[in-house]
Amino acid sequence: MPPIILFFKNIPLWEGFWWLLLENFLIWIISIALGMVIVLGFKSKKITENTPGLISTNLRLELVLSFFTIIINTFITLLGLFLWQNGIIVILPFEGGLLDCVDVLVLITLMDISMYFLHRLAHNTLFYSWLHHLHHKFDNPTPITLYSLNPLETISFGILWLSILSVYHASIVGIFIYLTFNVLFGIIGHLGVEPFPESWKSIPIVNWISSSSFHAAHHKKENVNYGFYTVLWDKLFKTFSS
């Protein structure tokens, strides 16, 4: 195990909280900064009705929601640390190229299909108005919009992630790659520009990947395109819209 992993294995939870808070704050900063770079680089390929910008028109609300998202993600990570320290979550050491790749594919697949159904559930009449409608208020996304969620949604995604880790023993490398992948796709989905080339739509397998345009269509027509990383489940369950 890398030294930093061994460090967290025995760290007191109160001390771990501050390290994990710093980690989640840095991820927030990096996500926004990377999103801004992409928007500037592809501003000629806008996919929303309004010109995509770097600063939200409702920045105060998005900053408040970001604060809660960072705090909740910190406590979710802290709960994961507790479960790992007590053997409920098992993290395997570096396994070698092929096995680590398998872990990444399994985690992506399990989270992708689980979040698809969780997202569809959030659009159910019983939940939408008081739970998920808040995120759909931001129909002209900026890099910070990724973190503009109802706190209960943040908790639900976090619990889903920890539940999967509790039943599937992945390697540290596989987990790290998946989490990086997760942040990148979260950023791409809320840019207001399309960084992927148009030619990708005609390339087999590659065209399964979710894009900025795919998620933007969901914000315009809320009963389609529930997927996160791929379009597979939307096509399978007939909720896909190009």
Secondary structure, 3 states (H helix, E strand, C coil): CCHHHHHHHCCCHHHHHHHHHHHHHHHHHHHHHHHHHHHHHCCCCECCCCCCCCCCCCHHHHHHHHHHHHHHHHHHHHHHHHHHHCCCCCCECCCCHHHHHHHHHHHHHHHHHHHHHHHHHHCCHHHHHHHHHHHHCCCCCCHHHHHCCCHHHHHHHHHHHHHHHHHCCCEHHHHHHHHHHHHHHHHHCCCCECCCCHHHHHCCCHHHECCHHHHHHHHHCCCCCCCCCECHHHHHCCCCCC
